[in-house]
Amino acid sequence: MSYKNFIVSGATGNLGQAVVQAFLKEGHQVIGLVHHRKGEKPQVEGYQEVEMDLTQEDKVKQVTAALLEKYKQIDGVILTAGGFKAGTLAHTSVRDLEVQYRLNFITAYTLVQALLPHFKEKQQGKFFFIGSIPGRDTTKGKGAVAYSLAKSQLFQLANIINAAYKHQSIKAYVVVPSTIDTPQNRKAVPDADFSKWEKPAHIAKIILHYSQNPEEQKTTLIVQEER
């Protein structure tokens, strides 16, 4: 197997950390993007951590250009950066919409724009968006309206990428997990059956598989349907 270079946004989050570890274990080079570094810069073979505000378009392009100068080729991007907010339609403000849109969509869109020219030049590249059940089907998002609407845009962006670049080996996937088993989610729903929640390592394994198998055709990856 040839080892490749991957970018992971939200690299210090629960899912981001699992993705970083899965790809490093396979011998790939991983560039982890973080909004704010926690503690000292990690010294791990095959891993580089970069601080970046993914909502700042010009900065993203600048830093991405520097990474491309260093690594020469980026083979894929796993976009785990994001955030959640509950709220019904009656209790969702325009500000709530803007915040969720920036967290869950703009943080992905800026990286797509920055890396598409490189992918087009190399005639290959993969984007992995982290969707959600209420993003895929907004009828299930009545309790988290801003989050649902923001996540839904990732599916539309993936559709655009796959339609525009289907003959250039550039592909966008949307990973759709059910509830992810994280300390934050356990604290929020302490009475839930955690055994039915998706483990970050399992989701990371699915992303790794699709990153390494060009013959895979489907682009919406349902980790687990609702039980």
C-alpha positions in Angstrom: 0.0 0.0 0.0 1.3 3.5 -0.8 1.2 5.9 2.1 -0.6 9.2 1.5 -1.1 12.7 3.0 -4.4 13.5 4.7 -5.8 16.6 6.4 -8.1 16.2 9.3 -10.0 19.3 10.6 -11.2 19.3 14.2 -8.3 17.1 15.0 -8.5 17.4 18.7 -12.2 16.6 18.9 -13.5 13.2 19.8 -14.0 12.0 16.3 -11.0 14.0 14.9 -8.7 12.2 17.4 -10.0 8.8 16.4 -9.5 9.6 12.7 -6.0 10.9 13.2 -5.1 7.7 15.1 -6.6 5.4 12.5 -4.7 7.0 9.6 -1.4 7.2 11.5 -1.7 3.5 12.4 -1.9 2.8 8.7 1.3 4.7 8.1 -0.2 7.8 6.5 1.0 11.4 7.0 -1.7 13.4 8.9 -2.0 17.1 9.1 -4.3 18.0 12.0 -6.1 21.3 11.9 -7.1 22.8 15.3 -8.8 26.0 16.2 -6.8 26.4 19.4 -4.0 24.1 20.4 -4.4 22.5 23.8 -1.1 22.4 25.6 2.2 21.8 23.9 2.4 20.9 20.3 2.4 17.1 20.0 5.5 15.4 18.8 4.2 12.3 17.0 5.9 10.7 14.0 3.8 11.3 10.8 1.7 14.0 12.4 1.8 17.8 12.1 -0.7 20.0 14.0 -1.6 23.4 12.6 -3.7 26.1 14.2 -6.2 27.6 11.9 -9.5 29.4 12.0 -11.4 27.6 9.3 -14.0 30.4 9.0 -11.2 32.8 7.7 -11.2 32.2 4.0 -7.9 34.0 3.1 -6.1 32.5 6.0 -7.2 29.0 5.1 -5.9 29.5 1.5 -2.6 30.9 2.8 -2.0 28.0 5.2 -3.1 25.4 2.7 -0.7 26.8 0.1 2.1 26.4 2.6 1.1 22.8 3.4 1.0 22.0 -0.3 4.5 23.5 -0.7 5.8 21.2 2.0 4.0 18.0 1.2 3.6 18.4 -2.6 0.4 16.4 -2.6 -2.7 16.1 -0.4 -4.8 13.0 -1.1 -7.8 13.6 1.1 -9.5 15.8 3.7 -11.6 14.5 6.6 -13.7 17.4 7.9 -14.7 16.7 11.4 -14.9 20.3 12.7 -18.3 21.3 13.8 -20.7 21.9 16.7 -24.2 21.2 17.9 -27.0 23.3 19.3 -30.5 22.3 20.2 -33.5 24.5 19.5 -37.0 24.4 18.0 -38.1 26.6 15.1 -39.7 29.0 17.6 -36.5 29.2 19.7 -33.9 29.4 16.9 -32.6 32.9 16.2 -30.9 34.2 13.1 -27.8 34.4 15.2 -28.1 30.7 16.1 -28.4 29.9 12.3 -25.3 32.0 11.6 -23.2 30.3 14.3 -24.2 26.8 13.2 -23.7 27.6 9.6 -20.2 28.8 10.2 -19.3 25.9 12.5 -20.7 23.1 10.4 -20.6 24.4 6.8 -18.2 27.3 6.4 -15.4 25.3 8.1 -15.8 22.7 5.4 -16.4 25.0 2.5 -13.2 27.0 3.0 -11.1 23.9 2.8 -12.9 22.6 -0.2 -12.3 25.9 -2.0 -8.6 25.9 -1.0 -7.9 22.3 -2.1 -10.0 21.9 -5.2 -7.4 23.5 -7.5 -4.8 21.1 -6.2 -7.2 18.1 -6.6 -8.0 19.2 -10.1 -4.4 19.5 -11.0 -3.6 16.0 -9.7 -6.9 14.6 -11.1 -7.7 13.0 -7.8 -8.7 13.8 -4.2 -11.4 12.9 -1.6 -13.5 15.0 0.8 -15.2 13.4 3.8 -17.9 15.5 5.3 -19.5 14.5 8.7 -23.2 14.7 8.2 -26.0 13.8 10.6 -29.4 12.1 10.5 -31.3 15.4 10.9 -29.0 16.9 8.2 -29.8 14.1 5.8 -33.6 14.2 6.6 -34.5 17.6 8.1 -38.0 16.3 9.1 -36.0 14.8 12.0 -34.4 18.1 12.9 -37.3 19.9 14.6 -35.5 19.9 17.9 -32.2 21.2 16.5 -33.2 23.5 13.6 -30.0 25.5 13.1 -27.9 22.4 13.4 -30.1 20.4 11.0 -30.2 23.1 8.4 -26.4 23.7 8.5 -25.6 20.0 8.3 -28.0 19.6 5.3 -25.8 21.9 3.3 -22.9 19.4 3.4 -25.0 17.0 1.5 -25.8 19.6 -1.1 -22.1 20.6 -1.4 -21.1 16.9 -1.8 -23.7 16.6 -4.6 -22.2 19.6 -6.4 -18.7 18.3 -6.1 -19.6 14.8 -7.3 -21.5 16.2 -10.3 -18.9 18.7 -11.3 -15.8 16.5 -11.0 -17.1 12.9 -11.6 -14.7 12.5 -14.5 -11.6 13.7 -12.6 -11.5 11.1 -9.8 -12.5 13.8 -7.3 -15.1 12.6 -4.9 -17.0 13.8 -1.9 -18.5 11.5 0.8 -20.9 12.3 3.6 -20.6 10.1 6.6 -23.9 9.9 8.5 -23.5 8.4 12.0 -26.2 8.1 14.6 -25.4 9.4 18.1 -21.6 9.4 18.6 -20.4 8.0 21.9 -18.5 10.9 23.5 -18.1 12.2 27.0 -20.2 15.3 26.1 -23.1 13.3 24.7 -23.0 10.9 27.7 -23.2 13.9 30.1 -26.1 15.4 28.0 -28.1 12.2 28.0 -27.0 10.2 31.1 -29.9 7.7 30.9 -29.3 6.6 27.3 -28.1 3.1 26.3 -24.6 4.0 25.3 -24.0 0.5 23.8 -26.3 1.6 20.9 -24.2 4.7 20.2 -21.5 4.8 17.5 -17.9 4.7 18.7 -15.5 7.3 17.1 -13.0 4.5 16.3 -15.6 2.6 14.3 -16.5 5.7 12.3 -12.8 6.4 11.7 -12.4 2.9 10.4 -15.1 3.4 7.8 -13.6 6.7 6.6 -10.2 5.0 6.4 -11.7 2.2 4.3 -13.3 4.5 1.7 -10.1 6.7 1.6 -8.2 3.6 0.4 -10.7 2.0 -2.0 -11.2 3.9 -5.2 -13.7 1.3 -6.5 -16.3 2.2 -3.9 -19.2 4.0 -5.6 -21.6 5.1 -2.9 -21.0 8.6 -1.5 -23.5 8.7 1.4 -22.0 6.5 4.1 -24.7 5.5 6.7 -22.8 4.4 9.7 -26.0 3.2 11.4 -29.6 3.9 10.8 -31.7 5.0 13.7 -32.8 2.1 15.9 
